[in-house]
């Protein structure tokens, strides 16, 4: 059963990493959003920490995003056309 969990998480190595900052009860909550580059409908949101100011949250979010996205192949990106968004 442990191996099945590792296989399920293998897509995280190819995931694009973005940050999300939202205000909740007077604190700024930072979350990392992992988006599968091969299947953009697969998303994982991981709440990291909360901070007293938005600027402090932005600084930490950028640092966490750069650390999580480090890859010898370069930064992974999702093709925005994969979402089939209709602006009409």
Residue frames as a rotation matrix with the C-alpha (Angstrom) as fourth column:
UNK 1
0.565 0.825 0.000 0.00
0.825 -0.565 0.000 0.00
0.000 0.000 -1.000 0.00
UNK 2
0.297 -0.535 -0.791 2.91
0.238 -0.761 0.604 2.37
-0.925 -0.368 -0.099 0.63
UNK 3
-0.709 -0.616 0.342 4.09
0.446 -0.017 0.895 1.99
-0.546 0.787 0.287 -2.98
UNK 4
-0.019 0.789 0.615 0.67
0.981 -0.105 0.166 2.99
0.195 0.606 -0.771 -4.29
UNK 5
0.745 0.265 -0.612 0.92
0.478 -0.852 0.212 6.26
-0.465 -0.451 -0.762 -2.39
UNK 6
-0.197 -0.903 -0.383 4.34
0.121 -0.410 0.904 6.97
-0.973 0.131 0.190 -3.88
UNK 7
-0.652 0.011 0.758 3.00
0.744 0.199 0.638 6.30
-0.144 0.980 -0.138 -7.40
UNK 8
0.424 0.896 0.131 0.10
0.903 -0.430 0.016 8.68
0.071 0.112 -0.991 -6.77
UNK 9
0.723 -0.184 -0.666 2.51
0.186 -0.876 0.444 11.44
-0.665 -0.445 -0.599 -5.72
UNK 10
-0.160 -0.858 0.487 4.96
0.792 0.183 0.583 10.98
-0.590 0.479 0.650 -8.61
UNK 11
0.312 0.354 0.882 3.15
0.870 -0.479 -0.115 13.65
0.382 0.803 -0.457 -10.64
UNK 12
0.901 0.050 -0.432 4.28
0.295 -0.799 0.523 16.29
-0.319 -0.599 -0.735 -8.12
UNK 13
-0.076 -0.996 -0.036 7.79
0.527 -0.071 0.847 16.19
-0.846 0.045 0.531 -9.61
UNK 14
-0.676 -0.114 0.728 6.38
0.730 -0.242 0.639 17.54
0.103 0.964 0.247 -12.89
UNK 15
0.341 0.921 -0.186 3.94
0.939 -0.342 0.032 19.97
-0.034 -0.186 -0.982 -11.29
UNK 16
-0.254 -0.267 0.929 3.86
0.284 -0.939 -0.192 23.73
0.925 0.215 0.315 -11.74
UNK 17
-0.258 0.102 -0.961 3.99
0.966 -0.004 -0.259 25.51
-0.031 -0.995 -0.098 -8.38
UNK 18
-0.228 0.258 0.939 1.98
0.169 -0.939 0.299 28.66
0.959 0.227 0.170 -7.76
UNK 19
-0.911 -0.064 -0.408 1.13
0.412 -0.095 -0.906 30.53
0.019 -0.993 0.113 -4.58
UNK 20
0.047 0.945 0.324 -2.19
0.452 -0.309 0.837 31.66
0.891 0.107 -0.442 -3.17
UNK 21
-0.924 -0.293 -0.245 -2.50
0.358 -0.441 -0.823 34.38
0.133 -0.848 0.512 -0.54
UNK 22
-0.022 0.967 0.256 -5.87
0.316 -0.236 0.919 35.03
0.949 0.101 -0.300 1.10
UNK 23
-0.713 -0.139 0.687 -6.92
-0.520 -0.553 -0.651 36.99
0.471 -0.822 0.322 4.16
UNK 24
0.089 0.719 -0.689 -8.61
0.307 0.638 0.706 34.95
0.948 -0.274 -0.164 6.87
UNK 25
0.770 0.351 -0.533 -9.57
0.593 -0.082 0.801 36.43
0.238 -0.933 -0.272 10.27
UNK 26
0.935 -0.352 -0.049 -7.04
-0.316 -0.886 0.339 39.27
-0.163 -0.301 -0.939 10.05
UNK 27
0.030 -0.942 0.334 -4.12
-0.208 0.321 0.924 37.03
-0.978 -0.097 -0.186 9.01
UNK 28
0.349 -0.018 -0.937 -2.70
-0.934 -0.090 -0.346 36.41
-0.078 0.996 -0.049 5.52
UNK 29
0.429 -0.085 0.900 -2.65
-0.184 0.967 0.179 32.68
-0.885 -0.242 0.399 4.73
UNK 30
-0.128 -0.584 -0.802 -0.09
-0.975 -0.073 0.209 31.37
-0.181 0.809 -0.560 2.21
UNK 31
0.530 0.286 0.798 -0.82
-0.132 0.958 -0.255 28.18
-0.838 0.030 0.546 0.27
UNK 32
-0.652 -0.674 -0.347 1.19
-0.543 0.096 0.834 26.41
-0.529 0.732 -0.429 -2.40
UNK 33
0.559 0.829 0.019 -0.81
-0.494 0.352 -0.795 25.20
-0.666 0.435 0.606 -5.38
UNK 34
-0.630 -0.731 0.262 0.64
-0.271 0.523 0.808 22.27
-0.727 0.438 -0.528 -7.33
UNK 35
0.500 0.770 -0.398 -0.79
-0.637 0.016 -0.771 21.83
-0.587 0.638 0.498 -10.86
UNK 36
0.080 -0.424 0.902 -0.02
0.353 0.858 0.372 18.72
-0.932 0.289 0.218 -12.88
UNK 37
-0.362 -0.299 -0.883 1.53
-0.607 -0.643 0.467 19.79
-0.708 0.705 0.051 -16.22
UNK 38
-0.995 -0.012 -0.095 0.28
-0.079 0.662 0.745 16.65
0.054 0.749 -0.660 -17.98
UNK 39
-0.264 0.953 -0.149 -3.24
0.780 0.302 0.549 16.72
0.568 0.029 -0.823 -16.52
UNK 40
-0.796 -0.184 0.576 -4.15
-0.036 -0.936 -0.350 20.31
0.604 -0.300 0.739 -15.49
UNK 41
0.271 0.942 0.199 -7.35
-0.390 -0.081 0.917 19.16
0.880 -0.326 0.345 -13.80
UNK 42
0.481 -0.213 -0.850 -5.20
0.735 0.627 0.258 17.52
0.479 -0.749 0.458 -11.08
UNK 43
0.067 -0.358 0.931 -4.48
-0.268 -0.906 -0.329 20.16
0.961 -0.227 -0.156 -8.44
UNK 44
0.184 -0.067 -0.981 -3.14
0.887 0.441 0.137 19.97
0.424 -0.895 0.140 -4.89
UNK 45
0.313 -0.038 0.949 -3.47
-0.236 -0.971 0.039 22.94
0.920 -0.236 -0.312 -2.52
UNK 46
0.123 -0.393 -0.911 -1.22
0.855 0.508 -0.104 22.81
0.504 -0.766 0.399 0.54
UNK 47
0.854 0.209 0.476 -1.69
-0.041 -0.885 0.463 25.48
0.518 -0.415 -0.748 3.21
UNK 48
0.018 -0.978 -0.209 1.73
0.480 0.192 -0.856 26.49
0.877 -0.085 0.473 4.53
UNK 49
-0.570 -0.285 -0.771 1.55
0.817 -0.292 -0.497 29.30
-0.083 -0.913 0.399 7.09
UNK 50
0.591 0.715 0.373 -0.13
0.712 -0.680 0.176 32.58
0.380 0.162 -0.911 8.02
UNK 51
-0.563 -0.827 -0.013 1.42
0.792 -0.534 -0.297 36.04
0.238 -0.177 0.955 8.49
UNK 52
-0.143 0.490 -0.860 0.41
0.701 -0.563 -0.438 39.36
-0.698 -0.666 -0.263 10.06
UNK 53
0.028 0.137 -0.990 0.88
-0.433 -0.891 -0.135 41.48
-0.901 0.433 0.034 6.91
UNK 54
0.914 0.375 0.157 0.24
-0.003 0.394 -0.919 40.92
-0.406 0.839 0.361 3.23
UNK 55
0.589 -0.757 -0.284 3.75
-0.732 -0.351 -0.584 42.04
0.343 0.552 -0.760 2.25
UNK 56
-0.274 -0.670 0.690 5.35
-0.880 0.464 0.101 39.56
-0.387 -0.580 -0.717 4.66
UNK 57
0.333 0.493 0.803 3.13
-0.089 0.865 -0.494 36.79
-0.939 0.093 0.332 3.25
UNK 58
0.967 0.028 -0.252 4.15
-0.249 -0.074 -0.966 37.74
-0.045 0.997 -0.064 -0.33
UNK 59
0.142 -0.990 -0.021 7.86
-0.975 -0.136 -0.177 37.57
0.172 0.046 -0.984 0.55
UNK 60
-0.372 -0.259 0.891 7.54
-0.585 0.811 -0.008 34.15
-0.721 -0.525 -0.453 2.15
UNK 61
0.626 0.674 0.392 5.27
-0.074 0.551 -0.831 32.88
-0.776 0.491 0.395 -0.65
UNK 62
0.771 -0.397 -0.497 7.81
-0.604 -0.209 -0.769 33.82
0.202 0.894 -0.401 -3.32
UNK 63
-0.263 -0.916 0.302 10.60
-0.964 0.257 -0.060 32.12
-0.022 -0.307 -0.951 -1.39
UNK 64
-0.168 0.283 0.944 8.54
-0.338 0.883 -0.325 28.95
-0.926 -0.374 -0.052 -0.89
UNK 65
0.851 0.520 -0.071 7.45
-0.209 0.212 -0.955 28.90
-0.482 0.827 0.289 -4.53
UNK 66
0.443 -0.763 -0.470 11.03
-0.830 -0.152 -0.537 29.18
0.338 0.628 -0.701 -5.79
UNK 67
-0.473 -0.618 0.628 12.20
-0.822 0.567 -0.061 26.46
-0.318 -0.545 -0.776 -3.41
UNK 68
0.085 0.611 0.787 9.37
-0.189 0.786 -0.589 24.08
-0.978 -0.099 0.182 -4.32
UNK 69
0.914 0.368 -0.169 9.78
-0.197 0.039 -0.980 24.65
-0.354 0.929 0.109 -8.06
UNK 70
0.042 -0.976 -0.216 13.53
-0.883 -0.137 0.449 24.01
-0.467 0.172 -0.867 -8.20
UNK 71
0.744 0.172 0.646 14.18
0.124 0.914 -0.386 21.49
-0.656 0.367 0.659 -10.93
UNK 72
-0.315 -0.949 0.013 17.21
0.126 -0.029 0.992 20.77
-0.941 0.314 0.129 -13.06
UNK 73
-0.348 0.272 0.897 14.91
0.925 0.256 0.281 20.76
-0.154 0.928 -0.341 -16.12
UNK 74
-0.911 0.061 0.409 13.79
0.044 -0.970 0.241 24.32
0.411 0.237 0.880 -15.43
UNK 75
-0.701 0.705 0.104 10.50
-0.437 -0.309 -0.845 25.75
-0.563 -0.638 0.525 -14.26
UNK 76
-0.774 0.522 0.359 7.49
0.627 0.711 0.319 23.64
-0.089 0.472 -0.877 -15.17
UNK 77
-0.763 0.550 -0.341 4.51
-0.519 -0.835 -0.184 25.45
-0.386 0.036 0.922 -16.71
UNK 78
-0.262 0.794 0.549 0.92
0.514 0.596 -0.617 24.49
-0.817 0.121 -0.564 -17.48
UNK 79
-0.922 0.060 0.383 -0.41
0.340 -0.351 0.872 25.21
0.187 0.934 0.303 -20.96
UNK 80
-0.730 0.653 -0.204 -3.32
-0.287 -0.563 -0.775 27.64
-0.621 -0.507 0.598 -20.38
UNK 81
-0.408 0.580 -0.705 -5.10
-0.871 -0.015 0.491 26.30
0.274 0.815 0.511 -23.49
UNK 82
-0.854 0.036 -0.519 -5.65
0.099 0.991 -0.093 22.98
0.511 -0.131 -0.850 -21.68
UNK 83
-0.828 0.527 -0.192 -8.45
0.186 -0.064 -0.980 24.53
-0.529 -0.848 -0.045 -19.63
UNK 84
-0.604 0.608 0.515 -10.76
0.697 0.088 0.712 25.35
0.388 0.789 -0.477 -22.59
UNK 85
-0.426 0.406 -0.808 -11.90
0.536 -0.606 -0.588 28.65
-0.729 -0.684 0.041 -21.06
UNK 86
-0.218 0.464 0.859 -14.61
0.879 -0.288 0.379 30.47
0.423 0.838 -0.345 -23.04
UNK 87
-0.845 -0.219 -0.488 -14.64
0.441 -0.802 -0.403 34.22
-0.303 -0.556 0.774 -22.40
UNK 88
-0.692 0.653 0.308 -18.06
-0.003 -0.429 0.903 34.78
0.722 0.624 0.299 -24.00
